[in-house]
Amino acid sequence: MLASLRRLGACQIRATKLATPPCGAHSTWQLWLAERGLAPPLSAPFSDRCRNAFVSGGVHVSKLQREVVSSLSRLGFSAEEEVLTEAGYSLDAVIEHGGARIAVEVDGPSHFIGQEPSGATLLKRRQLRSFGWPLLSLKERLREKGLRVSGRKAELIDRLLVCSARDCSSC
């Protein structure tokens, strides 16, 4: 463990010399430590640079995401698009329901390996929930099953209530 921390310190020294440190993974590692209530053993300036690198990854709004946000608005939800959390994650949308702010993630094909969510998608879902975000994960496959987001409002509200209260892996 001590040798690992020494190597980490040496990496920090080398990374401080870089204009943009390659540290997106360090930021997710810091979030993992925060989930467990542990303080990251990185210097504050390096931690800040890693978070900035993590946050500056850019945002891509898909056609499906636009359709979902539009449908939520037509159904009477006030949907705020592309919300940046304190942890640095970008949420596709945030809606208010029952006095709670609920994160809405629109998971297209890039979020899956075969039929299963990718590791990055599972990590993001777990960390968002860990930091207090109720999460509704809408899958592109819902359309294939005939469950359209633009369907009946009661159906969507039922899904929100169920999904915000538990793991949305079946939503």
ZIWOCOR-V13471 format. One record per pair of residues at least 4 apart in sequence whose C-alpha atoms are under 8 Angstrom apart, sorted by the first residue. I is the first residue (numbers start at 0). J is the second residue. Records with the same first field share a line. If there is no record, write none. Layout:
I->J / J
//
This chain:
0->4
1->5
2->6
3->7
4->8
5->9
6->10
7->11
8->12 / 41
9->13
10->14
11->15 / 41 / 45
12->16
13->17
14->20 / 21
15->20 / 45
19->48 / 52
20->48 / 49 / 52
21->49 / 52
22->26 / 48 / 49 / 52 / 53
23->27 / 49 / 50 / 52 / 53
24->28 / 53
25->29 / 49
26->30 / 46 / 49 / 50 / 53
27->31
28->32
29->33 / 39
30->34 / 86 / 126
31->35 / 126
32->36 / 37 / 38 / 39
33->37 / 38 / 39
34->126 / 129 / 130
41->45 / 46
42->46
43->47
44->48
45->49
46->50
47->51
48->52
49->53
50->54 / 87
51->55
52->56
53->87
54->87 / 88 / 89
58->81 / 89
60->64 / 65 / 91
61->65
62->66
63->67 / 105 / 107 / 139
64->68 / 91 / 105
65->69
66->70
67->71 / 105 / 148 / 149
68->72 / 78 / 80 / 92
69->73
70->74 / 148 / 149
71->75 / 76 / 77 / 78 / 148 / 149
72->76 / 77 / 78
74->149 / 152
76->94 / 95 / 96
77->94 / 95
78->92 / 93 / 94 / 95
79->92 / 93 / 94
80->90 / 91 / 92 / 93
81->89 / 90 / 91 / 92 / 93
82->89 / 90 / 91 / 92 / 93
83->87 / 88 / 89 / 90
84->88 / 89 / 90
88->123
90->102 / 103 / 104
91->102 / 103 / 104 / 105
92->102 / 103 / 104
93->100 / 101 / 102 / 103
94->100 / 101 / 102 / 103
95->99 / 100 / 101
96->100 / 101
100->132 / 133
101->132 / 133 / 134 / 135 / 163
102->132 / 133 / 134 / 135
103->134 / 135 / 136 / 137
104->134 / 135 / 136 / 137
105->136 / 137 / 138 / 139
106->110 / 136 / 137 / 138 / 139
107->111 / 138 / 139 / 140
108->139
110->116 / 117 / 119 / 120
111->115 / 116 / 117 / 120
112->116 / 117
116->120 / 121
117->121
118->122
119->123
120->124
121->125
122->126
123->127
124->128 / 134
125->129
126->130
127->131 / 132 / 133 / 134
128->132 / 133 / 134
133->162 / 163 / 164
134->162 / 163 / 167
135->159 / 162 / 163 / 167 / 170
136->167 / 168 / 170
137->141 / 170
138->170
139->143
140->144
141->145 / 146 / 147
142->146 / 147 / 148
146->150
148->155
150->154 / 155
151->155
152->156
153->157
154->158
155->159
156->160
157->161
158->162 / 170
159->163
160->164
161->165
162->166 / 167 / 170
163->167
//
